Amino acid sequence: MSEYSRSAERETELTGPQLWALKILDRQAPLRVSDLARQMYLRPATVVGILDRLEGKGLVTRTRSQQDRRAVDLELTGAGRVLVAKAPEVAQVMLVNGLSTLTQQEFDSVLEGMRHMVRILGAEHLMPQPLRG
């Protein structure tokens, strides 16, 4: 999975989380930061950092919502759409899609295995973070 992610990063010059955000926006924009964060299983503050870098590369725009002037809508730019069309699928999406095909019993088994792994690594107190934003 790590090698696949590195290959996608070399191809797109984006980190896995950046590409994942673009893929979600390509399917569902406009979205708000909180909605994108929820779909990425990240905190909104983490997603804001990812969006700052994507906006700096000219791939994402943030505009005041017409429905709620307090909110900001996220959308891809033309360059963002072109990049997503050529980009490989991200490992995170492959994992989420794969997990969604499991039966409840299979999913529970994977979950229990991951809990054992977390316990073995002594990581029960750690908050999951992306490797790079």
N, C-alpha and C positions, 0 to 999 in steps of 0.2 A: 504494500500500500504506500509505503514511504517512497519507493522508487517511482511508482506511478505518479505520485504527487510532484516529485522533482522533475519528471519528464514534462508534466503539464506546465509547471512553473517555467521551465526553459522555453517551452513553445510559446507561451503567452506573455512572459515577463511579469506575471502576477502570482501572488501567493495563492495557496489553496482557498483560504477564506475569502480573498478578494474575488477570485473566479466564481466561487460558490454564490456570493452576493449578486454578482452579475447574472448568473444563471437564474436565480430566483426572480430578480427584477425583469429579466427577459420574458418570463412566463406570466408575471402577475402585476407588473407596474401599472399604475402608480401604487406605491406602498409607502407607509410611514416607517420611521426608524424602529419603533416598537414592534411593528408587525414583522419586519425583516429580522430583527433580533430574535423574536420568538421562533421563527422558522429555521434560524441558524443555531438555535439552542445556545445563544450567547446573550450577555448583558448588553443593553442598549449603549452603554458607554464604550464597550469594546467595538460595537458595530460602527459607532460614530468615527472612531479612528480608522477603520477600514474604509468608510465612505470618504473621509478626508483625502486619503491617498488616491482613491478611484476618481474623485472629483478633480484632484490635481493632475491626473493623467488625461482628463477630458472624456471620461467614460460614463460618468453619472452626473445628473443635475439634481439640484434641490430647489424646489419652487414652493412658494406659499400656496397652500390649498385654497381653492376657490370656495369650497364648502365650509371650511373652518379656518379662518385666518390665523389661528394660533398654531395650526399644524403645518408641517412641511411634507410635501410629496416627493418621493424619489423616483426617478426615471432614468433609463439609459439614453445616452446620446447616440447619434448615428454611428460614431466610432465604436461605442460600446456594443451596439447591435451587431456590427460587422465582426468584432472580436469574438463575441459569443457564438456566432454562426460557425466560426472556424475552430473554436476551442474544443478540446476533448472534454468528456464528462469529468466532473471532479470526484475524487475518492469519497468525500462526505456524502454525495448524492447516491453513489453506488452502494454505500453502506446502509443508508436510510432505506433505499429502495429494496435492498436485499433483506433487511430485517422485517420490512412490511410484508414480505411473502411467507414468513414463517408462521407455523401454527402457534397457538398460544402455548402449548407444551414446549415446542422448540424454542420459542422466545424466552420463556421462563428459564429454560436450561442455559441459554446464552447469558441471560441476566445473572443467574446464580454463579456461573463461571466468572463473569466480570467482577462480581462482588468478591469472590475468592481472590482474584488477581489484585484488586485494590487493597484488600486486607494483607496479602503477602507482601506487597510493595510498601505497606504502611502509609497509604495515601488517603485514608478515610477522611482526613481533615482538609484535603486540598480541593480547591474550586477548579474545575476544568477550564483550561485556557487554550486558545489556538496557539500553535507553535509560532506563527508569525501572522501579523495583521496585514 
